Amino acid sequence: MTDTASELEALVAALGAPQEYLRMRPGLARMQELCAKLGHPEQKVPVIQIVGTNGKGSTAFYLSQMLMSTLGGPIGSYFSPHYQRVNERIRLNSKEIGDAELLAALKEVQKAAQTMVEKPSFFEVLTMAAFLIFAKKKVRVAVMEAGLGGRYDATSVAAAEMGIITEVGLDHCHILGNTIPLILQEKIAAFGQAKIIIAGPQSIEARQELDQYSGPARLLLAGRDFDIQEDDRLKVLVKSGQGEWLLPREVPGYYRRRALGLALLAAAIWAKNLNHCLELAKITAELEISFPGRLQIISKDPLIIADIAHNPPAVKSLLNALKEIKPAATQKKWLLIFATMKDKDYAENIKLLAPLATHFILPDLALPRAASPDLLAEIIKNFSNTSAEIVADISAACQKATTLLATGKYAGLLITGSNFLAGPASRILKN
């Protein structure tokens, strides 16, 4: 590790990355104060903001690539949380920001925050660093994935010109509200000055709520104003009053195709407003489909997949995708490494995963927010033909899983339930 990388790692730890979620505080006042101290970099770049419960990261990943292929660079993109390295959160032309640039931006934000009475959170500091970097690089557009909610998310300090809403479901209910309408209100509130909002495929309840939207922005709603379709080879086709676009690439996983379709429409509209046409041939040739932690194939033989699915809708999407990757014709069941946070609907997640698995390996994540492995094991006991064992940590879980996989008894290994599990486990198993 270089001196710069070591300094960056130490600064990220000092800023509170390990306890990021626990230090969240609603409100934009801290971000607004930081923006003023740093010369309002958020006003110097056009912004596309993406909110939703599931699919935000994938949509941002695909959209930024499509805009790069169509418009040329530089294109900025911002993600959260990170999977393995904090650099993953800030990207230029889909490439992670370098250690030196990130360190310099974080130091600049940290210096500005020294005189603040109420100190910004780690997420706020990192979001501010992203705006600084994007402004200095004069990006043509910044694609910003919201962290949580919308109204008070740090990314909302910028006035997005386009808003995108991915699938909305029940998650973070203690912060956003315990009904779909309440959660949607928080997310739509992020787009106060947006000219257009594009909402992807939704549940019936969410779609009904969005269908009643009467705000100032133009709303394009999947199933009403456009459709995301696929042919028998899983290619993505988007049809709308804006036009029709076909992405002739086989893409496993419906949730990926849904994110690609949403990104295609957004890219086409953004490009049209700049008098560009969507460069479909170039996009098809250049597009990278695999996004870390989302149906990530770590090994093909034996089959090892990592996915950060952490709520019931995401788990359902994962299970459907696995059917495409590993058809049900095989009689073998999966081996699972599973861990989750205690504020998630882990009982429902386990209920959905249990028919897939014959054995769960439950590592202790050693995080205050993590659900107890003992509690998870008690729930798993309620399902027949499924067993569970508790291990000390993620490393021990990977060692145990490797040994069991070698017996040939399993269809494959699935690592899921949390970003805090999938990232470290994938790194260990890759090595």
Summary of the structure (lengths in Angstrom):
residues: 431
radius of gyration: 21.3
end to end distance: 16.5
largest distance: 62.9
contacts: 1489
relative contact order: 0.11
helix: 45%
strand: 19%
